């Protein structure tokens, strides 16, 4: 997960270094949405792990 965050961060940094165009804005939005999906997946995994611990202990 940390490696993915580093790659996303470096991809965003590279993207922001480019000139501002419609294409750049679209790619920035895609990266932002992927970041949000990753956060939600992480939260869901945490909740599932907590539920499993509560159920079997």
Secondary structure, 3 states (H helix, E strand, C coil): CHHHHHHHHHHHHHHHHCCCCHHHHHHHHHHHHHHHHHHHHHHHHHHHHHHHHHHCC
